[in-house]
Amino acid sequence: MIIDGHAHACGQYLTAKALQLIMDDNKIDYTVLIPGELNSITTYKFKDYTLPDPYKDPVIKTIRLTRFATGITNMKSGIPKGIDTPLLSLV
């Protein structure tokens, strides 16, 4: 079983059909979706920070860039607030 633990429900993952095709191509069984830009088909490209050092955690750098980009463009106003209940089960 392969679980993709983070995908935004927008861009290339906006529709269930598109998401299922990507999951099938990558042999992913489950994906945990989080909110994205409402009804946006735009896919943003970020530099792959894992290339220089595949064992270094690239998440902090990516989070900082995302916060900066969403702050100056006001994109975050189009992202609906999620629920505050933790995920209890994947099944």
DSSP file (Angstrom, degrees, kcal/mol; ACC not computed):
  #  RESIDUE AA STRUCTURE BP1 BP2  ACC     N-H-->O    O-->H-N    N-H-->O    O-->H-N    TCO  KAPPA ALPHA  PHI   PSI    X-CA   Y-CA   Z-CA
    1    1 A M              0   0    0      0, 0.0     2,-0.5     0, 0.0    27,-0.1   0.000 360.0 360.0 360.0 130.9    0.0    0.0    0.0
    2    2 A I        -     0   0    0     25,-0.1    27,-2.2     2,-0.0    28,-1.7  -0.973 360.0-167.2-119.0 129.4    1.3    3.4   -1.0
    3    3 A I  E     -a   30   0A   0     -2,-0.5     2,-0.8    26,-0.2    28,-0.2  -0.969  14.4-149.9-118.3 124.5   -0.1    6.6    0.5
    4    4 A D  E     -a   31   0A   0     26,-2.9    28,-2.3    -2,-0.5     3,-0.1  -0.847  16.1-162.3 -88.3 112.2    0.7   10.1   -0.9
    5    5 A G  E     +     0   0A   0     -2,-0.8     2,-0.3    26,-0.2    -1,-0.1   0.400  65.1  36.0 -83.8   3.3    0.4   12.1    2.3
    6    6 A H  E     +     0   0A   0      2,-0.0     2,-0.3    28,-0.0    -1,-0.2  -0.783  57.2 145.1-162.1 111.0    0.0   15.6    0.8
    7    7 A A  E     -a   33   0A   0     25,-1.5    27,-2.6    -2,-0.3     2,-0.4  -0.982  38.9-129.8-144.7 136.3   -1.8   16.9   -2.3
    8    8 A H  E     -a   34   0A   0     -2,-0.3     2,-2.4    25,-0.2     5,-0.3  -0.705  23.2-124.4 -86.1 135.5   -3.6   20.2   -2.7
    9    9 A A  S    S+     0   0    0     25,-2.6    27,-0.5    -2,-0.4     2,-0.3  -0.409  85.5  63.9 -79.4  65.1   -7.1   19.9   -4.2
   10   10 A C  S >  S+     0   0    0     -2,-2.4     3,-2.3    25,-0.1    31,-0.2  -0.920  81.2  31.8-164.1-176.6   -6.4   22.2   -7.1
   11   11 A G  G >  S-     0   0    0     29,-2.7     3,-1.7     1,-0.3     4,-0.2  -0.290 131.1  -4.0  57.2-133.3   -4.2   22.4  -10.2
   12   12 A Q  G 3  S+     0   0    0      1,-0.3    -1,-0.3     2,-0.1     3,-0.2   0.622 141.4  52.5 -68.0 -10.7   -3.5   19.0  -11.6
   13   13 A Y  G <  S+     0   0    0     -3,-2.3    -1,-0.3    -5,-0.3    -2,-0.2   0.104  76.1 108.7-107.4  20.2   -5.4   17.4   -8.7
   14   14 A L  S <  S+     0   0    0     -3,-1.7     2,-0.3    -5,-0.1    -1,-0.1   0.886  74.7  46.6 -68.5 -39.6   -8.6   19.5   -9.1
   15   15 A T  S  > S-     0   0    0     -4,-0.2     4,-2.4    -3,-0.2     5,-0.2  -0.759  78.7-128.6-107.1 152.9  -10.8   16.8  -10.4
   16   16 A A  H  > S+     0   0    0     -2,-0.3     4,-2.5     1,-0.2     5,-0.2   0.880 110.3  53.9 -61.9 -38.1  -11.3   13.3   -9.1
   17   17 A K  H  > S+     0   0    0      2,-0.2     4,-2.0     1,-0.2    -1,-0.2   0.929 110.5  45.0 -64.0 -46.1  -10.7   11.8  -12.6
   18   18 A A  H  > S+     0   0    0      1,-0.2     4,-2.0     2,-0.2    -2,-0.2   0.914 114.2  49.7 -64.3 -42.7   -7.4   13.7  -13.0
   19   19 A L  H  X S+     0   0    0     -4,-2.4     4,-2.6     1,-0.2    -2,-0.2   0.913 109.6  51.3 -62.6 -43.0   -6.2   12.7   -9.5
   20   20 A Q  H  X S+     0   0    0     -4,-2.5     4,-2.7     1,-0.2    -1,-0.2   0.893 108.5  51.5 -63.4 -39.8   -7.1    9.1  -10.1
   21   21 A L  H  X S+     0   0    0     -4,-2.0     4,-2.5     2,-0.2    -1,-0.2   0.918 112.1  46.3 -62.9 -43.3   -5.1    8.9  -13.3
   22   22 A I  H  X S+     0   0    0     -4,-2.0     4,-1.6     2,-0.2    -2,-0.2   0.918 113.3  49.4 -64.6 -43.7   -2.1   10.4  -11.6
   23   23 A M  H  <>S+     0   0    0     -4,-2.6     5,-2.9     1,-0.2     4,-0.4   0.922 111.9  48.2 -62.5 -43.8   -2.5    8.0   -8.7
   24   24 A D  H ><5S+     0   0    0     -4,-2.7     3,-1.1     1,-0.2    -2,-0.2   0.919 109.9  52.1 -62.7 -44.0   -2.8    5.0  -11.0
   25   25 A D  H 3<5S+     0   0    0     -4,-2.5    -1,-0.2     1,-0.2    -2,-0.2   0.821 117.4  39.1 -61.2 -31.4    0.3    6.1  -13.0
   26   26 A N  T 3<5S-     0   0    0     -4,-1.6    -1,-0.2    -5,-0.2    -2,-0.2   0.294 111.0-118.4-103.5   8.5    2.3    6.3   -9.8
   27   27 A K  T < 5 +     0   0    0     -3,-1.1     2,-0.5    -4,-0.4    -3,-0.2   0.884  57.2 158.7  55.6  43.6    0.8    3.2   -8.2
   28   28 A I      < -     0   0    0     -5,-2.9    -1,-0.2    -6,-0.1   -25,-0.2  -0.853  27.2-169.8 -99.6 129.9   -0.6    5.3   -5.3
   29   29 A D        +     0   0    0    -27,-2.2     2,-0.3    -2,-0.5   -26,-0.2   0.862  69.7  15.9 -86.7 -39.3   -3.4    3.7   -3.3
   30   30 A Y  E     -a    3   0A   0    -28,-1.7   -26,-2.9    -7,-0.1     2,-0.4  -0.972  59.1-163.5-137.3 149.1   -4.5    6.7   -1.2
   31   31 A T  E     -a    4   0A   0     -2,-0.3     2,-0.8   -28,-0.2   -26,-0.2  -1.000  15.8-142.0-133.1 134.3   -4.0   10.4   -1.2
   32   32 A V  E     -     0   0A   0    -28,-2.3   -25,-1.5    -2,-0.4     2,-0.3  -0.858  26.3-155.9 -93.6 111.1   -4.6   12.8    1.7
   33   33 A L  E     -a    7   0A   0     -2,-0.8   -25,-0.2   -27,-0.2     3,-0.0  -0.663  11.2-171.4 -90.3 142.7   -6.0   16.0    0.1
   34   34 A I  E     -a    8   0A   0    -27,-2.6   -25,-2.6    -2,-0.3   -28,-0.0  -0.879  39.3 -77.0-123.8 161.6   -5.7   19.4    1.7
   35   35 A P        +     0   0    0      0, 0.0     2,-0.2     0, 0.0   -25,-0.1  -0.175  51.7 174.0 -59.7 150.1   -7.4   22.6    0.5
   36   36 A G        -     0   0    0    -27,-0.5     2,-0.2   -28,-0.2   -26,-0.1  -0.691  49.2 -41.2-135.7-169.3   -6.0   24.5   -2.4
   37   37 A E  S >  S-     0   0    0     -2,-0.2     3,-1.9    42,-0.1   -26,-0.2  -0.445  75.9-101.3 -62.5 127.6   -7.0   27.5   -4.5
   38   38 A L  T 3  S-     0   0    0     40,-2.0    -1,-0.1     1,-0.3   -28,-0.1  -0.300  93.9 -16.9 -58.2 121.4  -10.8   27.2   -5.0
   39   39 A N  T 3  S+     0   0    0    -30,-0.3     2,-0.4     1,-0.2    -1,-0.3   0.663  96.3 151.7  58.5  21.8  -11.6   25.9   -8.5
   40   40 A S    <   -     0   0    0     -3,-1.9   -29,-2.7   -31,-0.2    -1,-0.2  -0.703  33.5-174.0 -89.7 129.5   -8.0   26.7   -9.7
   41   41 A I        +     0   0    0     -2,-0.4     2,-0.2   -31,-0.2    -1,-0.1   0.401  50.2 119.3 -95.0   0.6   -6.5   24.6  -12.5
   42   42 A T        -     0   0    0    -31,-0.1     2,-0.5    -5,-0.0    -5,-0.1  -0.480  49.1-159.2 -71.2 131.8   -3.2   26.4  -12.2
   43   43 A T        -     0   0    0     -2,-0.2     2,-0.4   -32,-0.2   -32,-0.1  -0.964  10.2-147.3-111.2 122.4   -0.2   24.1  -11.3
   44   44 A Y        -     0   0    0     -2,-0.5     2,-0.5     1,-0.0    -2,-0.0  -0.727   7.2-141.6 -92.5 136.5    2.7   26.0   -9.7
   45   45 A K        -     0   0    0     -2,-0.4     2,-0.4     3,-0.0     3,-0.0  -0.848  18.1-173.2 -99.8 128.0    6.2   24.7  -10.4
   46   46 A F        -     0   0    0     -2,-0.5    16,-0.0     1,-0.0     2,-0.0  -0.906  34.2 -98.7-115.8 148.0    8.7   24.8   -7.5
   47   47 A K        -     0   0    0     -2,-0.4     2,-1.1     1,-0.1     3,-0.0  -0.342  40.2-112.0 -59.5 143.0   12.4   24.1   -7.8
   48   48 A D    >   -     0   0    0      1,-0.2     3,-1.1     2,-0.1    -1,-0.1  -0.701  33.6-175.6 -82.3 101.2   13.2   20.5   -6.7
   49   49 A Y  T 3  S+     0   0    0     -2,-1.1     4,-0.5     1,-0.2    -1,-0.2   0.469  74.1  70.4 -78.8  -1.4   15.2   21.2   -3.5
   50   50 A T  T 3  S+     0   0    0      1,-0.1    -1,-0.2     2,-0.1     6,-0.2   0.654  78.6  79.5 -87.4 -15.0   15.9   17.5   -3.0
   51   51 A L  S <  S+     0   0    0     -3,-1.1    -1,-0.1     1,-0.2    -2,-0.1   0.924  92.4  45.2 -61.8 -47.9   18.3   17.3   -6.0
   52   52 A P  S    S+     0   0    0      0, 0.0    -1,-0.2     0, 0.0    -2,-0.1   0.889 136.4   8.4 -65.4 -36.3   21.5   18.8   -4.3
   53   53 A D    >   -     0   0    0     -4,-0.5     3,-2.0     3,-0.1    -2,-0.1  -0.750  64.4-170.6-146.0  93.3   21.1   16.7   -1.2
   54   54 A P  T 3  S+     0   0    0      0, 0.0    -3,-0.1     0, 0.0    -1,-0.1   0.632  87.8  55.8 -63.4 -13.0   18.4   14.0   -1.3
   55   55 A Y  T 3  S+     0   0    0      2,-0.1     2,-0.3    -5,-0.1    -5,-0.1   0.467  87.8  93.2 -98.1  -2.0   18.7   13.3    2.4
   56   56 A K  S <  S-     0   0    0     -3,-2.0    -3,-0.1    -6,-0.2    -7,-0.0  -0.699  84.9-112.4 -91.0 143.9   18.1   16.9    3.5
   57   57 A D        -     0   0    0     -2,-0.3     4,-0.3     1,-0.1     3,-0.3  -0.653  30.1-176.0 -78.5 113.6   14.5   17.9    4.4
   58   58 A P     >  +     0   0    0      0, 0.0     4,-2.0     0, 0.0     5,-0.2   0.488  60.7  92.3 -86.7  -2.6   13.3   20.4    1.7
   59   59 A V  H  > S+     0   0    0      1,-0.2     4,-2.9     2,-0.2     5,-0.2   0.894  79.8  53.4 -64.5 -43.9    9.9   21.1    3.4
   60   60 A I  H  > S+     0   0    0     -3,-0.3     4,-2.3     1,-0.2    -1,-0.2   0.921 111.2  46.4 -58.8 -45.6   11.0   24.1    5.5
   61   61 A K  H  > S+     0   0    0     -4,-0.3     4,-2.1     1,-0.2    -1,-0.2   0.912 113.8  48.5 -63.7 -42.3   12.3   26.0    2.4
   62   62 A T  H  X S+     0   0    0     -4,-2.0     4,-2.5     2,-0.2    -2,-0.2   0.896 110.0  51.8 -65.3 -40.9    9.2   25.1    0.4
   63   63 A I  H  X S+     0   0    0     -4,-2.9     4,-2.8     2,-0.2     5,-0.2   0.921 109.5  50.0 -62.1 -43.9    6.9   26.2    3.2
   64   64 A R  H  X S+     0   0    0     -4,-2.3     4,-2.2    -5,-0.2    -2,-0.2   0.918 112.3  47.1 -61.4 -43.7    8.7   29.6    3.4
   65   65 A L  H  X S+     0   0    0     -4,-2.1     4,-2.7     2,-0.2    -1,-0.2   0.899 112.8  49.5 -64.7 -40.6    8.4   30.1   -0.3
   66   66 A T  H  X S+     0   0    0     -4,-2.5     4,-2.9     2,-0.2     5,-0.3   0.923 110.7  49.1 -66.0 -44.1    4.7   29.1   -0.3
   67   67 A R  H  X S+     0   0    0     -4,-2.8     4,-1.8     2,-0.2    -1,-0.2   0.914 113.1  48.2 -60.2 -42.3    3.9   31.5    2.6
   68   68 A F  H  X S+     0   0    0     -4,-2.2     4,-2.3    -5,-0.2     5,-0.2   0.948 114.3  45.4 -62.5 -49.3    5.8   34.3    0.8
   69   69 A A  H  X S+     0   0    0     -4,-2.7     4,-1.6     1,-0.2     6,-0.3   0.910 115.2  45.7 -63.4 -44.3    4.0   33.7   -2.5
   70   70 A T  H  X>S+     0   0    0     -4,-2.9     6,-0.9    -5,-0.2     4,-0.8   0.811 112.8  53.0 -70.9 -27.3    0.5   33.3   -1.0
   71   71 A G  H  <5S+     0   0    0     -4,-1.8    -2,-0.2    -5,-0.3    -1,-0.2   0.924 112.2  40.9 -72.2 -45.0    1.1   36.4    1.1
   72   72 A I  H  <5S+     0   0    0     -4,-2.3    -2,-0.2     1,-0.2    -1,-0.2   0.759 123.0  39.8 -78.4 -22.4    2.1   38.8   -1.7
   73   73 A T  H  <5S-     0   0    0     -4,-1.6    -1,-0.2    -5,-0.2    -2,-0.2   0.527 100.5-129.8-100.5  -7.1   -0.5   37.6   -4.1
   74   74 A N  T ><5 +     0   0    0     -4,-0.8     3,-1.2    -5,-0.2     4,-0.3   0.747  60.2 142.8  62.4  25.9   -3.3   37.2   -1.6
   75   75 A M  G > < +     0   0    0     -5,-0.6     3,-2.3    -6,-0.3     4,-0.2   0.838  58.3  69.9 -61.8 -32.8   -3.9   33.6   -2.9
   76   76 A K  G >  S+     0   0    0     -6,-0.9     3,-1.2     1,-0.3    -1,-0.2   0.715  83.9  69.3 -64.7 -17.1   -4.6   32.4    0.6
   77   77 A S  G <  S+     0   0    0     -3,-1.2    -1,-0.3     1,-0.2    -2,-0.2   0.732  98.1  52.8 -69.9 -19.0   -7.9   34.3    0.6
   78   78 A G  G <  S+     0   0    0     -3,-2.3   -40,-2.0    -4,-0.3    -1,-0.2   0.336  88.7  92.8 -95.8   6.2   -9.2   31.8   -2.0
   79   79 A I  S <  S-     0   0    0     -3,-1.2   -42,-0.1   -42,-0.2     3,-0.1  -0.889  77.0-131.3-102.9 116.4   -8.3   28.8    0.1
   80   80 A P        -     0   0    0      0, 0.0     2,-0.2     0, 0.0    -2,-0.1  -0.352  26.6-106.3 -66.7 144.4  -11.2   27.6    2.2
   81   81 A K        -     0   0    0      1,-0.1     2,-0.1    -2,-0.0     0, 0.0  -0.505  36.5-138.7 -70.4 133.8  -10.5   26.9    5.9
   82   82 A G        -     0   0    0     -2,-0.2     2,-0.2     1,-0.1    -1,-0.1  -0.231  27.0 -85.8 -83.5 177.6  -10.4   23.2    6.7
   83   83 A I        -     0   0    0      2,-0.1    -1,-0.1     1,-0.1     0, 0.0  -0.512  26.5-134.7 -82.7 156.2  -11.8   21.5    9.7
   84   84 A D        +     0   0    0     -2,-0.2    -1,-0.1     2,-0.1    -2,-0.0   0.222  68.2 114.5 -96.4  14.0   -9.8   21.3   12.8
   85   85 A T        -     0   0    0      1,-0.0    -2,-0.1     0, 0.0     3,-0.1  -0.741  68.0-122.8 -87.9 127.7  -10.5   17.6   13.5
   86   86 A P        -     0   0    0      0, 0.0     2,-0.5     0, 0.0    -2,-0.1  -0.328  30.2 -99.2 -67.8 150.7   -7.5   15.4   13.2
   87   87 A L        -     0   0    0      1,-0.2     3,-0.1     3,-0.0     0, 0.0  -0.577  40.7-178.0 -69.7 119.5   -7.5   12.5   10.8
   88   88 A L        +     0   0    0     -2,-0.5     2,-0.3     1,-0.3    -1,-0.2   0.788  61.7   8.8 -92.7 -30.4   -8.4    9.4   12.9
   89   89 A S        -     0   0    0      1,-0.1    -1,-0.3     2,-0.0     0, 0.0  -0.998  45.4-152.9-153.0 144.8   -8.2    6.7   10.3
   90   90 A L              0   0    0     -2,-0.3    -1,-0.1     1,-0.2    -3,-0.0   0.527 360.0 360.0 -91.9  -7.9   -7.2    6.2    6.8
   91   91 A V              0   0    0      0, 0.0    -1,-0.2     0, 0.0    -2,-0.0   0.425 360.0 360.0-101.4 360.0   -9.7    3.3    6.3
